[in-house]
Amino acid sequence: MPSVAQPSVRGAISRGDSNRLDISDRAAHDWYRFVLSFPPHLVRQYVEKFELDSSACILDPFCGTGTTIVECKKIGFSSIGIEAHPMSHFASATKIDWSPDPDRLEKIAATVAERST
């Protein structure tokens, strides 16, 4: 019988299929499909494993959809990501832009929904 996944303190999944997204990571990382991505908790595990502190700057020279950059931003680390593929770059740039006002977006969404009925 397979074991049940149990998130650790850091949100990693403790069984063999640890490439799955933890439910707490889905808002930032689960709005698109990208086969070559890796789970966000892996970034957190490496930061912890290498005993990095917040003075570190993490380079991801092939950042893909920005998982490393987002996770660094969430835990307060500086990071640099480089990506040449247009779709991946778009996803990455979108994920790291935290400037939109959520209340304003909610009002706009309500207006769109109202007008579409």
C-alpha positions as CSV (number, residue, x, y, z in Angstrom):
1,M,0.0,0.0,0.0
2,P,1.5,3.4,-1.0
3,S,2.3,5.8,1.8
4,V,0.2,9.0,2.2
5,A,2.0,12.3,1.4
6,Q,2.7,14.4,4.4
7,P,3.9,17.9,3.9
8,S,6.9,18.7,6.1
9,V,7.4,22.0,7.9
10,R,8.8,23.5,4.7
11,G,5.9,22.2,2.5
12,A,7.9,19.4,0.8
13,I,6.1,16.1,0.2
14,S,7.7,13.2,1.9
15,R,7.0,10.3,-0.6
16,G,8.5,9.2,-3.9
17,D,6.3,11.4,-6.1
18,S,7.7,14.6,-4.5
19,N,7.6,16.3,-7.9
20,R,4.0,17.3,-7.2
21,L,2.9,20.8,-6.2
22,D,2.1,21.3,-2.5
23,I,-1.4,22.8,-2.3
24,S,0.0,26.0,-0.8
25,D,2.1,26.5,-3.9
26,R,-0.7,26.2,-6.5
27,A,-1.7,29.8,-6.6
28,A,1.6,30.9,-8.0
29,H,2.7,27.9,-9.9
30,D,-0.3,26.0,-11.2
31,W,-2.0,28.4,-13.8
32,Y,-0.1,27.0,-16.8
33,R,1.3,23.6,-17.9
34,F,5.0,23.3,-18.4
35,V,6.5,19.8,-18.5
36,L,10.0,20.7,-17.6
37,S,9.2,22.5,-14.4
38,F,10.1,21.3,-10.9
39,P,8.3,21.8,-7.6
40,P,8.7,25.0,-5.5
41,H,9.5,23.1,-2.4
42,L,12.7,21.9,-4.0
43,V,14.1,25.5,-4.0
44,R,13.3,25.9,-0.4
45,Q,15.0,22.6,0.4
46,Y,18.2,23.6,-1.4
47,V,18.2,27.0,0.3
48,E,18.0,25.2,3.6
49,K,20.5,22.4,2.6
50,F,23.1,24.9,1.5
51,E,22.5,26.9,4.7
52,L,22.1,30.2,2.7
53,D,21.2,33.3,4.5
54,S,19.2,36.3,3.2
55,S,22.4,38.0,2.0
56,A,22.8,35.4,-0.8
57,C,21.8,36.2,-4.3
58,I,20.6,33.1,-6.2
59,L,21.2,32.9,-10.0
60,D,19.0,30.7,-12.2
61,P,20.5,31.0,-15.7
62,F,17.7,28.9,-17.3
63,C,14.8,30.1,-15.1
64,G,12.0,28.7,-17.2
65,T,8.7,29.7,-15.7
66,G,10.4,31.3,-12.7
67,T,9.9,28.8,-9.9
68,T,13.2,29.6,-8.4
69,I,12.7,33.4,-8.7
70,V,9.2,33.2,-7.1
71,E,10.4,31.1,-4.2
72,C,13.4,33.3,-3.5
73,K,11.1,36.3,-3.5
74,K,8.7,34.6,-1.1
75,I,11.5,33.8,1.4
76,G,13.2,37.2,1.1
77,F,16.2,36.3,-1.1
78,S,17.6,38.3,-4.0
79,S,17.6,36.3,-7.2
80,I,18.4,36.7,-10.9
81,G,16.7,34.7,-13.6
82,I,17.5,34.5,-17.3
83,E,15.1,32.9,-19.8
84,A,15.2,33.1,-23.6
85,H,12.0,31.1,-24.5
86,P,9.1,33.6,-25.0
87,M,6.3,31.5,-23.3
88,S,8.5,30.7,-20.3
89,H,9.7,34.3,-20.0
90,F,6.1,35.5,-20.0
91,A,5.1,33.0,-17.3
92,S,8.1,34.0,-15.2
93,A,7.6,37.8,-15.6
94,T,4.0,37.4,-14.7
95,K,4.7,35.3,-11.6
96,I,7.2,37.8,-10.2
97,D,5.2,40.9,-10.8
98,W,3.5,41.5,-7.5
99,S,2.6,45.1,-8.1
100,P,-1.1,44.7,-9.0
101,D,-3.6,45.8,-6.4
102,P,-5.7,42.7,-5.5
103,D,-8.7,44.8,-4.4
104,R,-8.7,46.6,-7.7
105,L,-8.3,43.4,-9.6
106,E,-11.3,41.9,-7.7
107,K,-13.4,45.0,-8.6
108,I,-12.4,44.7,-12.3
109,A,-13.3,41.0,-12.3
110,A,-16.7,41.7,-10.7
111,T,-17.3,44.4,-13.4
112,V,-16.4,42.0,-16.2
113,A,-18.6,39.2,-14.7
114,E,-21.5,41.6,-14.4
115,R,-21.2,42.9,-18.0
116,S,-20.9,39.3,-19.3
117,T,-24.3,38.2,-18.0
